[in-house]
Amino acid sequence: MARIFMARIFIAAASAAGLALLGAAPATAVEAPSSQTVCGASGLQAGLLTRVCAEVNGDQVQVFGRISLAGPPTPGSPAPRPQELRVVLTGDSPAGTVSRDVRFTGSTVEVRGIGGTVACGTGVRAAFSVQSFPWPSRPATLDLPTAC
């Protein structure tokens, strides 16, 4: 009986020592920064759906514009005609401007080129405009507060 009692005490002591060692071990897992993509409201420009978005990873931000069809094509209809577009992506925070000509053929197009660090509390502000004769541009915008 004493032998069983001593065995139980030994097991309990070993378990307690093991738990204490686990609690004292340094943490080795590093939490990866969370990354998210946030888009502003969509808009219609040159008969197409446009949107400006930001990929946020900590204080690093990449701003981009996206152009797609405004809706699904009608079944049996011919493919959309290619359109020559003038696009302008601007950012106040992060700062920059990208201006180029794009040929839209029906597949989603992304226009990238603005990125950088955004200070805590500054927020992300950007606009994306698409122009094709005879339609004027009506920029899609993004105003995103940043967490501190």
trRosetta pair geometry for C-beta under 8 A, 3 or more apart (Angstrom, degrees):
i j d omega theta_ij theta_ji phi_ij phi_ji
1 4 5.9 -51 -153 32 36 108
1 5 6.5 35 149 -17 65 106
2 5 5.5 -54 -149 38 35 115
2 6 6.2 36 153 -20 68 105
3 6 5.9 -54 -148 36 29 110
3 7 6.5 32 152 -22 63 106
4 7 5.6 -53 -149 34 32 114
4 8 6.5 32 153 -19 64 104
5 8 5.9 -56 -152 35 30 110
5 9 6.6 30 151 -18 64 106
6 9 5.6 -53 -148 36 34 113
6 10 6.3 37 152 -22 66 105
7 10 5.7 -53 -149 35 31 113
7 11 6.5 30 153 -18 65 105
8 11 5.8 -53 -146 36 32 110
8 12 6.3 31 155 -17 65 107
9 12 5.8 -57 -147 39 30 110
9 13 6.2 28 155 -19 65 108
10 13 5.8 -57 -146 38 28 109
10 14 6.2 27 156 -18 65 108
11 14 5.8 -55 -145 38 29 110
11 15 6.3 31 156 -20 64 107
12 15 5.8 -55 -147 36 29 112
12 16 6.4 29 155 -18 64 107
13 16 5.8 -55 -148 37 31 110
13 17 6.4 30 154 -18 65 106
14 17 5.8 -54 -147 37 31 110
14 18 6.3 33 154 -20 64 106
15 18 5.7 -55 -148 36 30 112
15 19 6.4 28 155 -16 65 106
16 19 5.8 -55 -148 38 31 110
16 20 6.3 33 153 -21 64 106
17 20 5.6 -54 -148 35 32 113
17 21 6.5 33 153 -20 64 104
18 21 5.8 -54 -151 34 32 111
18 22 6.5 32 152 -18 65 104
19 22 5.6 -52 -148 35 35 112
19 23 6.4 34 154 -18 65 106
20 23 5.8 -56 -150 37 32 111
20 24 6.3 21 155 -13 65 112
21 24 5.8 -63 -144 42 31 105
21 25 6.5 48 153 -43 65 96
22 25 5.8 -38 -150 6 33 117
33 57 5.7 92 111 -179 123 79
33 58 4.5 -35 -165 -52 150 104
34 57 7.7 -159 99 -133 37 59
35 55 6.8 6 -177 -180 100 91
35 56 7.0 171 -152 88 54 50
35 57 4.2 -8 -107 -98 93 93
36 55 7.5 179 93 -151 35 53
36 56 5.4 -11 62 58 81 95
36 57 8.0 163 20 -75 52 55
37 53 5.8 18 -180 172 96 124
37 54 7.2 174 -149 87 56 40
37 55 5.0 -25 -97 -99 83 71
37 56 7.6 164 -91 15 30 71
38 53 6.6 168 88 -156 38 76
38 54 5.6 -12 60 59 86 88
38 56 6.6 7 9 0 108 117
38 124 8.0 128 70 63 121 141
38 142 7.4 129 113 -157 92 124
38 144 5.5 111 101 -112 142 146
39 42 7.7 22 143 -63 123 75
39 51 5.0 16 -174 166 124 123
39 52 7.0 154 -152 86 73 37
39 53 3.9 -36 -95 -96 82 95
39 54 7.8 169 -85 17 41 60
39 66 7.6 -38 -125 22 131 129
39 142 6.9 -96 -166 -98 36 122
40 51 6.4 177 64 -162 73 76
40 52 5.1 13 26 63 119 85
40 53 7.2 -145 8 -80 69 47
40 126 7.8 -154 -21 72 132 87
40 140 5.8 153 88 159 119 91
40 141 5.4 -144 -179 98 164 42
40 142 3.5 -131 -44 -84 117 71
40 143 7.3 73 -105 8 119 57
40 144 7.9 -118 -72 -47 85 96
41 51 7.6 -137 113 -122 25 88
41 140 6.8 -147 84 -154 64 93
41 141 7.7 14 43 57 89 68
42 49 5.4 -8 -177 -169 126 96
42 50 6.8 146 -161 74 71 39
42 51 4.7 -44 -104 -77 73 103
42 140 6.6 -29 -149 -126 30 136
43 49 7.5 142 75 -156 36 50
43 50 5.1 -30 67 65 87 92
43 51 7.2 155 18 -78 72 52
43 138 5.9 -146 173 103 135 100
43 139 7.4 94 48 132 167 23
43 140 4.0 -157 13 -82 120 93
44 47 7.1 4 -178 -121 97 16
44 48 7.1 154 -152 72 60 30
44 49 6.5 -35 -97 -96 64 50
44 50 7.3 142 -111 17 14 87
44 70 6.1 36 -118 -111 101 128
44 138 7.5 22 76 60 57 126
45 48 6.2 -34 72 61 64 81
45 50 4.8 -8 27 1 113 138
45 129 6.8 -172 -144 -160 162 55
45 130 4.1 127 110 61 130 100
45 131 7.3 -58 170 -70 115 41
45 135 6.9 146 -177 136 58 128
45 137 5.6 23 -150 -140 128 62
45 138 5.5 -159 -92 45 96 77
45 139 7.8 36 -77 -86 146 25
45 140 7.3 -111 -17 -30 126 94
46 83 6.7 143 153 159 126 150
46 85 6.1 163 80 -114 173 106
46 130 5.2 -98 11 125 122 105
46 131 6.5 145 -58 -152 121 14
46 132 3.8 80 -135 26 131 111
46 135 4.6 168 -98 73 56 141
46 137 7.7 -15 -35 -96 96 65
47 70 6.6 -102 165 -18 56 133
47 83 8.0 179 62 -82 113 163
47 132 7.8 -63 24 61 95 131
47 135 6.8 -157 -18 -45 80 162
48 67 5.4 22 142 -166 139 94
48 68 6.8 156 -177 73 97 28
48 69 6.7 -77 -135 -114 79 27
48 70 5.9 -150 -142 -45 27 89
48 83 7.6 -150 -43 55 130 154
48 85 7.9 -42 21 -91 150 144
48 104 6.6 -45 -91 169 157 168
48 130 6.5 -63 64 113 119 158
49 67 7.3 141 79 -159 56 46
49 68 5.0 -27 68 70 107 81
49 69 6.6 24 14 103 106 25
49 70 4.6 144 -41 -101 90 55
49 71 7.9 118 -38 -36 125 51
50 65 6.7 -9 -168 -176 98 103
50 66 7.0 156 -155 82 50 55
50 67 5.5 -13 -102 -102 80 69
50 128 6.0 -155 166 109 115 113
50 129 7.9 65 149 -132 162 22
50 130 5.2 -164 -83 0 147 129
50 140 4.8 -162 113 -16 97 133
51 65 7.2 158 84 -157 44 59
51 66 4.9 -13 62 57 92 102
51 128 7.2 32 110 57 20 142
51 140 5.4 -117 -116 152 28 160
52 63 6.9 3 -179 -174 99 98
52 64 7.5 176 -153 94 59 35
52 65 5.2 -32 -101 -101 72 74
52 66 7.7 178 -87 15 25 75
52 89 7.2 150 -121 -135 108 90
52 126 5.1 -158 162 108 136 106
52 127 6.2 -130 -44 -147 164 18
52 128 3.8 169 -76 -6 103 115
52 139 7.9 13 -29 176 133 87
52 140 4.9 169 -8 103 91 99
52 141 6.4 -15 39 -136 135 13
52 142 4.6 -127 99 -17 106 112
53 63 7.3 165 89 -153 44 54
53 64 5.7 -17 64 65 89 80
53 65 7.6 152 19 -100 74 25
53 66 6.3 28 -1 -11 117 116
53 142 6.8 145 -98 -78 20 153
54 61 5.3 -14 -171 -165 113 106
54 62 6.9 152 -157 76 59 44
54 63 5.1 -24 -100 -100 82 69
54 64 7.8 153 -91 20 35 65
54 124 4.8 45 -102 152 172 157
54 126 6.6 147 -65 13 107 138
54 142 6.0 167 -18 140 107 153
54 144 6.0 -130 40 23 142 151
55 61 7.0 152 77 -155 54 51
55 62 4.5 -3 51 55 105 98
55 64 7.5 26 -10 7 98 109
56 60 7.5 147 -157 84 45 54
56 61 5.4 -10 -103 -104 70 84
56 124 7.1 -120 -82 -35 115 150
56 144 7.6 -135 -52 127 139 147
56 146 7.5 -173 -143 -117 139 93
57 60 4.9 -20 70 68 89 103
57 61 7.8 176 27 -79 64 39
59 117 5.1 24 133 -153 104 84
59 118 5.8 -154 -171 57 72 62
59 119 7.3 25 -155 -99 121 22
59 120 7.1 -59 -105 -57 115 70
59 146 7.7 65 -121 -175 66 142
60 115 7.2 21 -179 179 84 103
60 116 7.4 -124 -142 144 64 17
60 117 6.1 -41 -93 -94 56 60
60 118 7.9 145 -114 12 10 81
61 94 5.5 175 75 -15 110 109
61 115 6.3 -168 98 -145 53 67
61 116 6.7 -15 57 63 81 49
61 117 7.6 116 16 -128 84 15
61 118 4.9 30 -2 -15 131 121
61 124 5.5 -171 -151 -104 158 126
62 112 6.8 1 172 -152 109 109
62 114 7.3 137 -160 88 51 55
62 115 4.1 -12 -105 -101 68 116
63 89 6.7 163 121 170 105 117
63 91 4.8 152 31 -81 163 132
63 94 6.7 -157 -10 48 117 93
63 96 7.8 168 49 59 124 112
63 112 7.9 153 90 -140 47 63
63 114 4.3 -23 55 83 108 111
63 115 6.7 -171 14 -77 69 58
63 124 7.1 174 -82 -175 109 116
63 126 4.5 174 -153 -96 142 161
63 142 7.5 -174 -138 59 106 141
64 89 7.1 -29 -143 -139 33 153
64 110 5.3 13 166 -176 130 103
64 111 6.2 163 -164 78 77 49
64 112 4.4 -26 -106 -94 111 75
64 113 7.9 107 -103 13 76 57
64 114 7.7 -178 -69 43 49 85
65 87 6.4 -175 85 -177 149 126
65 89 4.7 -142 -16 -93 119 111
65 110 7.0 156 81 -156 48 54
65 111 4.4 -4 56 52 99 105
65 128 3.3 147 -109 -136 121 141
65 130 7.8 169 160 -55 139 98
65 140 7.4 131 -136 60 98 116
66 108 6.4 -7 -170 -172 97 105
66 109 7.3 158 -155 83 49 49
66 110 5.3 -18 -100 -102 74 75
66 111 7.8 -156 -69 19 31 73
66 128 7.8 45 22 140 47 170
67 85 7.1 150 -127 77 167 174
67 87 7.3 -104 -43 -94 134 136
67 102 7.2 140 25 111 153 149
67 104 5.9 -89 126 -104 135 129
67 108 6.9 161 82 -155 52 55
67 109 4.6 -6 56 57 103 98
67 110 7.9 -169 21 -76 71 30
67 111 7.5 50 -10 -15 104 103
67 130 6.1 112 -100 -92 122 150
68 108 4.3 -13 -92 -104 100 86
68 109 7.7 -178 -70 22 55 62
69 72 7.1 93 106 -95 135 24
69 73 6.9 -64 -168 -48 161 79
69 80 6.7 -169 -102 -34 115 153
69 106 6.4 14 -58 -153 116 62
73 77 5.3 -138 171 66 101 117
73 79 7.5 -52 -108 -122 167 40
73 80 6.7 -135 -90 -43 122 91
73 106 7.9 -6 -47 -148 130 119
74 77 4.2 76 68 -20 91 128
79 106 5.9 -72 -174 -54 95 160
80 83 7.8 -41 147 -20 111 100
80 105 7.4 146 82 173 96 38
80 106 4.5 152 44 -88 111 101
82 103 5.6 3 -177 -180 116 98
82 104 6.6 160 -157 81 61 48
82 105 4.7 -17 -103 -100 92 72
82 106 7.9 -78 -88 -20 60 83
83 103 7.3 161 79 -157 41 51
83 104 4.7 -10 57 57 94 102
83 132 5.5 -12 174 -127 117 157
84 101 6.5 -11 -173 -171 91 108
84 102 7.9 151 -159 80 46 42
84 103 6.0 -25 -101 -103 60 71
84 132 6.7 140 82 -126 57 101
85 101 7.0 151 81 -159 48 57
85 102 4.8 -24 67 66 102 90
85 103 7.4 168 20 -93 81 20
85 104 5.5 45 -11 -13 127 111
85 130 5.4 -22 -169 -163 126 95
85 131 6.8 132 -164 65 71 43
85 132 5.1 -55 -105 -66 69 105
86 99 7.6 5 -180 -171 87 87
86 100 7.9 -170 -150 102 55 27
86 101 5.8 -33 -99 -101 62 69
86 102 7.9 158 -96 21 15 77
86 130 7.5 143 75 -159 50 45
86 131 4.5 -26 63 65 100 100
86 132 7.2 165 16 -73 75 53
87 98 7.9 -5 113 111 95 91
87 99 7.3 -177 93 -144 53 46
87 100 6.1 -11 60 63 91 69
87 101 7.7 141 17 -115 78 19
87 102 5.3 18 -3 2 123 124
87 111 5.2 -155 126 -64 147 165
87 128 7.1 -10 -169 -171 99 85
87 129 6.9 164 -152 87 52 53
87 130 5.3 -12 -102 -103 81 71
87 131 7.7 -179 -78 21 36 71
88 97 6.9 -17 -168 -165 91 95
88 98 7.2 163 -154 85 44 53
88 99 4.8 -1 -108 -104 82 85
88 127 8.0 6 108 106 91 93
88 128 7.4 171 87 -151 52 42
88 129 4.8 0 54 55 95 99
88 131 7.9 24 0 -1 100 109
88 137 7.6 18 32 -149 108 172
88 139 8.0 -59 79 -100 99 111
89 97 7.1 157 85 -155 56 45
89 98 4.4 2 54 54 104 101
89 99 7.8 -159 28 -68 62 46
89 111 5.3 -175 -35 113 133 117
89 112 7.9 -50 68 -119 173 13
89 113 6.6 127 72 52 134 101
89 114 6.1 -148 127 -6 113 124
89 126 7.1 0 -176 -177 82 112
89 127 7.6 176 -150 89 42 50
89 128 5.2 -3 -107 -108 75 82
90 96 7.4 -170 -148 94 47 49
90 97 4.9 -4 -107 -106 79 82
90 98 7.9 -158 -70 27 43 61
90 114 7.8 105 -159 -68 18 159
90 126 6.5 171 92 -154 51 65
90 127 5.1 -1 57 55 97 91
90 128 7.9 -172 24 -76 64 41
91 94 5.2 21 133 79 141 58
91 95 5.8 -167 100 -120 88 16
91 96 5.1 18 46 46 107 77
91 97 7.6 -156 24 -69 66 47
91 114 4.4 151 -1 163 136 151
91 124 7.7 -42 -151 -168 107 78
91 125 6.9 132 -161 89 61 59
91 126 4.3 -21 -103 -103 77 95
91 127 8.0 -176 -78 22 40 60
92 95 6.3 -8 -168 -96 25 71
92 125 4.1 -13 48 84 113 116
92 126 7.1 -150 16 -76 70 46
93 118 5.5 90 161 -127 96 104
93 122 5.1 -148 -172 143 152 117
93 123 6.2 83 82 87 140 61
93 124 5.8 -136 100 -121 87 37
93 125 5.2 59 35 28 90 87
94 114 5.9 171 87 162 103 92
94 115 6.0 55 59 180 156 17
94 116 3.7 141 -138 49 145 102
94 117 7.1 103 -94 51 117 30
94 118 5.9 -106 -57 -69 79 88
94 124 7.5 -16 -6 -128 63 85
95 114 7.8 -131 111 -156 21 112
95 116 7.4 -22 37 39 64 148
96 113 7.0 -149 140 122 135 82
96 114 3.9 178 73 -121 128 99
96 115 7.8 -13 15 13 154 35
96 116 7.6 141 -25 -7 123 122
97 114 7.6 46 -54 -81 14 122
98 111 6.3 175 107 159 132 106
98 112 7.6 94 -19 114 176 23
98 113 3.9 106 -85 72 143 137
98 114 6.1 -127 -18 -38 110 94
100 111 7.1 -178 48 -140 112 120
102 109 5.8 125 176 157 137 156
102 111 6.7 -91 -65 -78 146 115
104 109 5.8 -108 -107 -7 83 139
111 128 7.2 146 61 -141 121 116
114 126 7.1 158 89 -120 148 127
118 122 5.3 -144 179 68 86 124
118 123 7.4 -109 177 81 130 15
118 124 5.8 -52 -107 -78 165 81
118 146 5.6 179 119 -66 123 158
119 122 4.4 88 66 -26 83 127
119 146 7.9 142 94 72 39 151
120 146 6.4 -139 -138 111 38 117
120 147 7.9 -46 -142 112 83 36
120 148 4.1 78 -172 -114 116 90
121 146 6.5 -90 -35 71 13 96
121 148 5.5 11 -49 -64 86 121
122 146 6.1 14 54 27 67 131
123 143 6.6 11 164 -175 128 70
123 144 6.1 166 -165 86 80 47
123 145 4.9 -46 -104 -113 101 43
123 146 5.4 -157 -88 -4 35 86
124 142 6.5 -25 116 125 99 109
124 143 7.6 171 87 -149 59 27
124 144 4.2 -3 54 58 101 105
124 146 6.4 100 -23 -57 83 101
125 141 7.8 -14 -163 -172 73 97
125 142 6.9 173 -143 92 32 68
125 143 5.3 15 -108 -111 82 71
125 144 7.7 -165 -67 27 45 65
126 141 7.2 165 89 -155 48 56
126 142 4.8 3 55 53 89 107
127 139 4.2 19 -180 169 112 138
127 140 7.0 155 -157 78 61 43
127 141 4.9 -21 -102 -102 82 76
127 142 7.5 -165 -75 21 40 71
128 139 6.2 145 67 -156 33 83
128 140 5.0 -17 60 58 94 94
128 141 7.9 -175 20 -79 67 34
129 137 3.8 55 -175 174 110 142
129 138 7.4 163 -128 63 90 17
129 139 4.1 -54 -72 -88 92 84
129 140 7.7 173 -79 16 45 64
130 137 5.9 155 62 -121 34 99
131 135 6.9 -167 -150 93 54 78
131 136 6.8 -24 -124 -159 98 33
131 137 4.3 -62 -70 -52 91 103
132 135 5.6 24 67 46 73 104
